[in-house]
Amino acid sequence: MNRRQFLAGLAASSLAAQPRVPKPNIVFILADDLGYGDLGCYGQKLIQTPNLDRLASEGIRFTSAYSGSTVCAPSRCALMTGKHTGHARIRGNNRADLLPEDVTVAKLLKSAGYRTGIFGKWGLGTAGNSGVPNRQGFDEWFGYLDQRHAHTYYPTHLWEDEREYFLPGNFGVKRHSYTPDLFLERALRFLDRNKDNPFFLYYPSTIPHANNELTKESGNGMEVPEDAPYSDKPWPQPDKNFAAMVTRLDRDVGTLLAKLAALGLDKNTLVIFTSDNGPHKEGGNHPNFFHSSGPLRGIKRDLYEGGVRVPAMARWPGVIKPGQVSNQPWAFWDFLPTVAEIAGVAPPSAIDGISIVPALAGKVITGRAYFYWEFHEQGFTQAVRLGDWKGVRKTSVTNPIELYNLADDVSETKDLALQNPEVVAKIAGIMRTAREDSPVYPITGKPL
């Protein structure tokens, strides 16, 4: 089946199921610091994730999907704008804003007649400025504007569109309003209101991110109302809380899927689930306890595979064949051109992503030159995936490039740079040319 046949088939399937909805709905669920190995369908043995495991079995599960970065804000910028971190407006976790001229997924889909809503964590704008969700294409917005505010799960306020929304139950010693519960409630109401319109629901949960400030007070920053169903486990308390958070997210995903089914929308809705980067070692959580990186090397803030390769799955009943497992590499900057193709609108020309519509049909995508990441904390680090080769240069442009063959060594344990100087030279060239300098994220010197 070629791409045109696939799109024609999905349109026919969608229209037959929901004649009043001419375009497919799109739901994108984003976990926060969930590792490649934290779900049962990716090998997790201790944490219960039945709804996400079912979601994977009912669609396609990707084993080589990549986040936009190894921390929150730049990863989300890549997702929303289709640009990798060598070109993205936001390349670090500083408070920064998308600009009016930036084209986001929400702006594109709104131009195609979609209702757009985001409930959760944004990270790409500051109050009153051009980067807030309502100025970047979202009709409805409720949540945290920046990642530092999002550390606490019991804040005294959130943002509703461009207004502060106070949470009276969180003033005082006993706090009652757990924000993931509020986000789920808002998302369900959004689905109710838009059941007769094409919609884009962006659901960026804060689970299982740590409350770093609470960690300093108690040593346990994994903030959750209860540690069930792990209360009786002989585990450290932060690890019990981490597991409870992941299972709570799994429950929320199950509730969203059930709502789509109850509204008769599931057959006309593409659901994608993934995570913004690799697992964290924060809040007292120990990523090795649950083997959160799976077989991969590294965690959050690394550009090794464990920092950027993430769990990812897509379901579309009647359109995406169930039970698929794909090793097709793709990255967050591919999301924008993918949904643009599905919605029938043209993406901007100045992006780094390509449509992965063929991959949703289980086909192999060829012709992509490379994947590129850069990271500006703890020095300047770059990474390139070129076919099965992965190059990493850590902390300085003057350091040597490490080289790994992911086909044989997904754990990145054997540096093959000395044996493959021609590959290293190609990757060095990509590291020089795949980026533009940014005055907000300067580097010392030039990549060699």
C-alpha positions as CSV (number, residue, x, y, z in Angstrom):
1,M,0.0,0.0,0.0
2,N,1.5,3.4,-1.0
3,R,1.0,6.6,0.9
4,R,-1.9,7.8,-1.3
5,Q,-3.8,4.5,-0.9
6,F,-3.2,4.6,2.9
7,L,-4.6,8.1,3.2
8,A,-7.5,7.3,1.0
9,G,-8.3,4.2,3.0
10,L,-8.1,6.0,6.3
11,A,-10.4,8.8,5.0
12,A,-13.0,6.2,3.8
13,S,-12.8,4.4,7.1
14,S,-13.2,7.6,9.1
15,L,-16.1,8.9,7.1
16,A,-17.9,5.6,7.2
17,A,-17.7,5.6,11.0
18,Q,-18.4,9.3,11.7
19,P,-20.1,11.0,8.7
20,R,-20.3,14.3,10.4
21,V,-16.5,14.4,11.1
22,P,-14.7,15.0,7.8
23,K,-11.2,15.0,9.2
24,P,-9.6,12.5,11.7
25,N,-9.3,13.6,15.3
26,I,-5.8,13.6,16.8
27,V,-4.9,12.9,20.4
28,F,-1.3,13.3,21.5
29,I,-0.5,12.1,25.1
30,L,2.9,13.1,26.4
31,A,4.4,11.6,29.6
32,D,7.1,13.6,31.5
33,D,10.4,11.8,32.2
34,L,9.0,8.3,31.5
35,G,11.7,6.0,30.5
36,Y,12.0,3.5,27.6
37,G,11.7,0.6,30.0
38,D,8.9,1.9,32.3
39,L,6.0,0.2,30.5
40,G,5.1,-3.4,30.5
41,C,5.0,-3.5,26.7
42,Y,8.7,-2.4,26.8
43,G,9.7,-5.1,29.3
44,Q,8.8,-3.5,32.6
45,K,8.2,-6.3,35.2
46,L,7.2,-4.4,38.4
47,I,5.0,-1.5,37.4
48,Q,1.4,-2.2,36.2
49,T,0.5,-0.4,32.9
50,P,-2.4,-2.5,31.5
51,N,-4.0,0.3,29.5
52,L,-0.9,1.4,27.8
53,D,0.1,-2.2,27.0
54,R,-3.4,-2.6,25.5
55,L,-3.0,0.6,23.5
56,A,0.3,-0.8,22.1
57,S,-1.3,-4.1,21.2
58,E,-4.2,-2.4,19.4
59,G,-1.9,-0.4,17.2
60,I,1.8,0.0,16.4
61,R,4.6,0.1,19.0
62,F,7.8,1.8,18.0
63,T,11.1,0.6,19.3
64,S,13.3,3.4,17.8
65,A,11.3,6.6,18.5
66,Y,13.2,9.6,19.7
67,S,12.2,12.6,21.7
68,G,13.1,16.2,20.6
69,S,15.7,16.6,23.4
70,T,16.8,15.1,26.7
71,V,15.0,17.7,28.8
72,C,11.5,19.1,28.8
73,A,11.3,22.5,27.0
74,P,13.4,21.9,23.9
75,S,11.8,18.5,23.4
76,R,8.3,20.1,23.4
77,C,9.6,22.8,21.0
78,A,10.7,20.2,18.5
79,L,7.3,18.5,18.8
80,M,5.3,21.6,18.3
81,T,7.5,23.3,15.5
82,G,9.0,20.4,13.5
83,K,12.5,21.6,14.1
84,H,15.3,19.7,15.8
85,T,17.5,21.4,18.5
86,G,20.0,22.7,16.0
87,H,17.3,25.0,14.5
88,A,14.6,25.2,17.2
89,R,13.7,28.5,18.9
90,I,14.0,26.9,22.4
91,R,17.0,24.7,23.0
92,G,17.1,24.6,26.8
93,N,15.0,24.7,30.0
94,N,15.3,28.4,30.4
95,R,12.1,30.4,30.4
96,A,11.7,31.4,26.8
97,D,8.9,32.2,24.3
98,L,7.9,31.0,20.9
99,L,7.5,34.0,18.7
100,P,4.4,35.1,16.6
101,E,6.0,34.0,13.4
102,D,6.6,30.4,14.6
103,V,4.3,27.8,13.1
104,T,3.1,25.2,15.5
105,V,1.1,22.0,15.2
106,A,-1.9,23.8,16.7
107,K,-1.8,26.7,14.3
108,L,-1.7,24.3,11.3
109,L,-4.5,22.2,12.6
110,K,-6.6,25.2,13.5
111,S,-6.2,26.4,9.9
112,A,-7.6,23.1,8.8
113,G,-10.8,23.5,10.8
114,Y,-9.7,21.7,14.0
115,R,-10.6,22.7,17.6
116,T,-7.4,22.6,19.6
117,G,-7.0,22.1,23.3
118,I,-4.0,21.6,25.6
119,F,-4.3,20.4,29.3
120,G,-1.1,19.9,31.2
121,K,2.4,21.3,30.9
122,W,3.4,23.7,28.1
123,G,6.9,25.0,28.7
124,L,7.2,27.2,25.6
125,G,6.0,30.6,26.8
126,T,5.7,33.0,29.7
127,A,2.7,34.9,30.9
128,G,1.4,37.7,28.7
129,N,3.9,37.0,25.9
130,S,3.9,35.5,22.4
131,G,4.7,31.9,23.5
132,V,1.5,31.2,25.5
133,P,-0.7,28.4,24.1
134,N,-3.6,30.7,23.1
135,R,-1.2,32.7,20.9
136,Q,0.3,29.6,19.4
137,G,-2.9,28.1,18.0
138,F,-4.7,26.6,20.9
139,D,-8.4,27.4,21.5
140,E,-8.4,26.1,25.0
141,W,-5.6,25.9,27.5
142,F,-5.4,24.8,31.2
143,G,-2.2,24.0,33.0
144,Y,1.4,25.0,33.8
145,L,3.1,27.6,31.6
146,D,6.7,26.7,32.6
147,Q,8.5,23.6,33.8
148,R,9.6,25.0,37.2
149,H,6.0,25.8,38.2
150,A,5.1,22.3,37.1
151,H,7.4,20.8,39.7
152,T,4.6,20.9,42.3
153,Y,1.5,18.7,41.9
154,Y,-0.5,20.8,44.4
155,P,0.1,24.4,43.2
156,T,-2.0,27.3,44.5
157,H,-2.8,28.3,40.9
158,L,-2.6,27.2,37.3
159,W,-3.3,29.1,34.0
160,E,-6.7,29.0,32.2
161,D,-6.2,30.5,28.8
162,E,-4.4,33.8,29.8
163,R,-5.8,34.1,33.3
164,E,-4.6,32.8,36.6
165,Y,-6.8,30.1,37.9
166,F,-6.6,29.8,41.7
167,L,-7.0,26.4,43.5
168,P,-8.6,27.2,46.9
169,G,-8.1,23.6,48.0
170,N,-4.4,24.0,47.8
171,F,-4.1,27.0,50.2
172,G,-3.1,25.6,53.6
173,V,-1.4,22.5,55.0
174,K,-3.7,19.9,53.5
175,R,-3.8,20.2,49.8
176,H,-6.6,18.6,47.8
177,S,-6.3,19.5,44.1
178,Y,-3.9,17.1,42.4
179,T,-3.3,18.6,39.0
180,P,-3.2,15.5,36.9
181,D,-6.8,14.8,38.0
182,L,-7.7,18.3,37.0
183,F,-6.1,17.9,33.6
184,L,-8.0,14.7,33.0
185,E,-11.3,16.3,33.9
186,R,-10.7,19.2,31.5
187,A,-9.6,16.8,28.7
188,L,-12.8,14.8,29.1
189,R,-14.9,17.9,29.0
190,F,-13.1,19.0,25.8
191,L,-14.0,15.7,24.2
192,D,-17.6,16.1,25.2
193,R,-17.8,19.6,23.7
194,N,-16.1,18.7,20.4
195,K,-17.5,15.3,19.6
196,D,-19.1,16.7,16.5
197,N,-16.0,18.7,15.3
198,P,-12.5,17.6,14.3
199,F,-10.2,18.2,17.2
200,F,-6.6,18.1,18.3
201,L,-6.2,17.2,22.0
202,Y,-2.7,17.7,23.3
203,Y,-2.4,16.1,26.8
204,P,1.1,16.7,28.2
205,S,0.9,15.1,31.7
206,T,3.4,16.0,34.4
207,I,3.7,12.4,35.5
208,P,6.2,11.0,36.5
209,H,8.3,14.1,36.9
210,A,9.6,14.8,40.4
211,N,8.9,17.7,42.7
212,N,12.5,18.8,43.1
213,E,11.8,21.4,45.8
214,L,9.9,18.8,47.9
215,T,12.8,16.5,47.6
216,K,15.0,19.0,49.4
217,E,12.5,19.0,52.3
218,S,11.7,15.3,52.7
219,G,13.9,13.3,50.4
220,N,10.8,12.1,48.5
221,G,9.8,14.3,45.6
222,M,7.6,11.7,43.9
223,E,4.3,13.5,44.7
224,V,1.2,11.4,44.5
225,P,-2.0,11.2,46.6
226,E,-1.4,7.5,47.5
227,D,1.2,4.8,46.7
228,A,-1.4,2.1,45.9
229,P,-1.2,-0.5,44.4
230,Y,2.3,-0.7,45.7
231,S,1.7,0.2,49.4
232,D,2.8,-3.2,50.7
233,K,5.9,-3.5,48.5
234,P,9.3,-3.6,50.4
235,W,10.6,-0.8,48.2
236,P,12.0,2.6,49.1
237,Q,9.1,5.1,49.4
238,P,10.1,7.3,46.5
239,D,10.2,4.2,44.2
240,K,6.7,3.1,45.4
241,N,5.5,6.6,44.7
242,F,7.1,6.6,41.3
243,A,5.4,3.3,40.4
244,A,2.1,4.6,41.7
245,M,2.4,7.7,39.5
246,V,3.1,5.6,36.4
247,T,0.1,3.4,37.1
248,R,-2.0,6.5,37.7
249,L,-1.0,7.9,34.3
250,D,-1.9,4.5,32.8
251,R,-5.3,4.7,34.4
252,D,-5.9,8.2,33.1
253,V,-5.0,7.0,29.6
254,G,-7.5,4.2,30.0
255,T,-10.2,6.8,31.0
256,L,-9.4,8.9,27.9
257,L,-9.6,5.9,25.6
258,A,-12.9,4.8,27.2
259,K,-14.3,8.3,26.6
260,L,-13.4,8.2,23.0
261,A,-15.2,4.8,22.7
262,A,-18.3,6.0,24.6
263,L,-18.6,9.0,22.2
264,G,-18.2,6.8,19.2
265,L,-15.0,8.6,18.2
266,D,-12.3,6.0,18.6
267,K,-12.4,4.7,15.0
268,N,-12.0,8.3,13.8
269,T,-9.2,9.2,16.2
270,L,-5.4,8.8,15.9
271,V,-4.0,8.4,19.5
272,I,-0.3,8.7,20.0
273,F,1.5,8.2,23.3
274,T,5.1,8.9,24.1
275,S,7.5,10.6,26.6
276,D,9.4,13.9,26.4
277,N,12.8,12.4,27.3
278,G,14.4,9.5,29.2
279,P,13.9,8.7,32.9
280,H,15.0,11.0,35.7
281,K,17.1,10.4,38.8
282,E,15.3,13.0,40.9
283,G,12.9,13.1,43.7
284,G,14.6,10.2,45.4
285,N,13.7,8.0,42.5
286,H,16.2,5.4,41.4
287,P,15.9,4.7,37.6
288,N,18.0,1.5,38.0
289,F,15.5,0.1,40.5
290,F,12.9,-0.4,37.7
291,H,15.4,-0.6,34.9
292,S,13.7,2.5,33.5
293,S,16.1,2.9,30.6
294,G,15.6,-0.8,29.6
295,P,18.7,-1.9,27.7
296,L,19.7,1.6,26.9
297,R,22.6,3.7,28.2
298,G,21.9,6.9,30.0
299,I,19.0,8.8,31.5
300,K,17.5,12.3,31.3
301,R,20.2,14.9,30.4
302,D,22.2,12.4,28.4
303,L,22.3,12.2,24.6
304,Y,23.0,8.5,24.8
305,E,20.0,6.4,23.8
306,G,18.6,6.3,27.3
307,G,18.1,10.1,27.3
308,V,16.4,10.4,24.0
309,R,14.9,7.1,22.8
310,V,11.4,6.9,24.3
311,P,8.4,4.6,24.4
312,A,6.0,5.5,21.6
313,M,2.8,3.9,20.2
314,A,0.0,4.8,17.9
315,R,-3.5,3.5,17.7
316,W,-6.2,4.1,15.1
317,P,-8.8,1.3,14.9
318,G,-9.6,0.2,11.4
319,V,-6.7,2.2,10.0
320,I,-3.5,1.2,11.8
321,K,-3.2,-2.6,11.8
322,P,-3.1,-3.9,15.4
323,G,-0.2,-5.9,16.8
324,Q,2.6,-4.2,14.9
325,V,6.1,-3.6,16.3
326,S,8.2,-1.3,14.2
327,N,11.9,-0.5,14.4
328,Q,11.5,2.5,12.1
329,P,13.4,5.5,13.6
330,W,11.5,8.8,13.9
331,A,11.7,11.8,16.1
332,F,9.4,14.5,17.6
333,W,10.1,16.9,14.8
334,D,8.3,14.5,12.5
335,F,5.0,15.0,14.3
336,L,4.1,18.3,12.6
337,P,4.5,17.1,9.0
338,T,2.7,13.9,9.8
339,V,-0.4,15.5,11.1
340,A,-0.3,18.1,8.4
341,E,-0.5,15.3,5.8
342,I,-3.3,13.6,7.7
343,A,-5.3,16.9,8.0
344,G,-4.6,17.8,4.4
345,V,-2.6,21.0,5.0
346,A,0.9,22.0,3.8
347,P,3.6,22.1,6.5
348,P,6.1,25.0,6.5
349,S,9.1,24.4,4.3
350,A,11.7,25.4,6.9
351,I,11.4,22.3,9.1
352,D,13.5,19.3,9.8
353,G,10.8,16.7,10.1
354,I,9.3,14.3,7.5
355,S,5.8,12.7,7.5
356,I,5.8,9.2,9.1
357,V,2.4,8.3,7.6
358,P,4.0,5.3,5.8
359,A,5.4,4.1,9.2
360,L,2.0,4.2,10.7
361,A,1.0,1.7,8.0
362,G,4.0,-0.5,8.9
363,K,6.1,0.6,6.0
364,V,9.8,1.4,6.0
365,I,10.7,5.1,5.4
366,T,13.9,5.6,3.4
367,G,15.8,8.6,2.3
368,R,16.2,10.4,5.7
369,A,19.8,11.7,6.0
370,Y,20.3,11.8,9.8
371,F,18.9,12.7,13.2
372,Y,20.6,15.5,15.1
373,W,20.5,16.7,18.8
374,E,22.4,19.3,20.8
375,F,22.2,20.0,24.5
376,H,23.4,23.1,26.3
377,E,23.5,22.1,30.0
378,Q,26.8,20.9,31.6
379,G,28.7,22.0,28.5
380,F,27.8,21.6,24.9
381,T,26.9,18.1,23.8
382,Q,25.9,16.9,20.3
383,A,24.6,13.6,19.0
384,V,23.9,12.3,15.5
385,R,22.3,9.1,14.3
386,L,23.4,8.2,10.8
387,G,21.8,5.0,9.7
388,D,22.8,2.5,12.4
389,W,25.7,4.7,13.5
390,K,25.4,7.0,16.5
391,G,28.0,9.7,17.3
392,V,28.1,11.5,20.6
393,R,30.4,14.4,21.5
394,K,30.2,15.4,25.1
395,T,30.6,18.8,26.9
396,S,32.8,20.6,24.4
397,V,33.3,21.0,20.6
398,T,36.9,20.2,21.1
399,N,36.3,16.7,22.5
400,P,36.5,13.6,20.4
401,I,33.4,12.0,18.9
402,E,32.4,8.6,20.4
403,L,30.9,6.2,17.8
404,Y,28.5,3.3,18.3
405,N,26.8,0.8,16.0
406,L,23.2,0.7,17.3
407,A,22.4,-2.4,15.3
408,D,24.9,-4.5,17.3
409,D,25.3,-2.4,20.4
410,V,22.1,-0.6,21.4
411,S,23.5,-0.1,24.9
412,E,26.4,2.0,23.4
413,T,29.2,0.1,25.2
414,K,31.7,-0.2,22.4
415,D,33.3,3.0,21.1
416,L,34.2,2.2,17.5
417,A,35.6,5.6,16.5
418,L,39.2,4.6,16.0
419,Q,38.2,1.7,13.7
420,N,35.9,3.9,11.6
421,P,37.5,7.3,10.9
422,E,35.5,7.9,7.7
423,V,32.2,7.5,9.6
424,V,33.4,9.8,12.4
425,A,34.3,12.4,9.7
426,K,30.8,12.3,8.2
427,I,29.2,12.7,11.6
428,A,31.6,15.6,12.4
429,G,30.5,17.3,9.2
430,I,26.9,16.9,10.2
431,M,27.6,18.4,13.6
432,R,29.1,21.4,11.9
433,T,26.3,22.0,9.3
434,A,23.1,20.7,11.0
435,R,22.7,23.7,13.2
436,E,22.5,27.4,13.3
437,D,24.0,29.6,16.0
438,S,21.5,31.0,18.5
439,P,22.3,34.1,20.6
440,V,20.2,32.6,23.4
441,Y,22.2,29.4,23.4
442,P,25.8,30.4,22.5
443,I,28.6,27.9,22.3
444,T,32.3,28.5,22.7
445,G,34.2,27.9,19.5
446,K,32.9,25.9,16.5
447,P,32.2,22.2,16.1
448,L,35.4,20.6,14.6
